[in-house]
Amino acid sequence: QGNTVPVQDTMTVYRKKIDELDKEIIHLLGERMQAAKAIGAYKMTHKVAVVQPDRFNKVLQQAITEGKKEGLSETFVKRLYEDVHAESVRQEEELKQH
Ligand SMILES: C=C(O[C@@H]1C=C(C(=O)O)C=C[C@H]1O)C(=O)O
């Protein structure tokens, strides 16, 4: 059928967009982890606890607010940020081993 080619093209265009956005997301997450590690290094020198629940709660609330503007559910943003936070804490803790 002649219409299968344009359908493929449309999907290819959007998938290319998704691939680009995914690259940006990963790049930004990497940058975020670098910032967390810089904070982790400061904490290590000044004997400050890695996990800061009040700060994380603020970060989470900000993300939920921004997420809502983008049509993202609170549940999704919460799950996502709990994972991001866990990785951030893991990377800060890892600094102590070196
Ligand atoms: C990066 C920090 O360390 C931890 C990680 C956080 C984060 O990833 O946003 C927030 C609070 C801390 O539990 C920080 O204290 O700011």
The ligand as an ORCA input file, in Angstrom:
! r2SCAN-3c Opt
* xyz 0 1
  C      23.087     16.880     46.249
  C      22.832     16.785     47.554
  O      22.879     15.555     48.245
  C      21.728     14.710     48.311
  C      21.097     14.642     46.986
  C      20.109     15.526     46.618
  C      19.685     15.637     45.183
  O      20.091     14.786     44.382
  O      18.977     16.601     44.853
  C      19.494     16.313     47.614
  C      19.814     16.194     48.907
  C      20.786     15.207     49.412
  O      20.077     14.134     50.009
  C      22.541     17.980     48.388
  O      22.680     17.888     49.616
  O      22.186     19.017     47.823
*
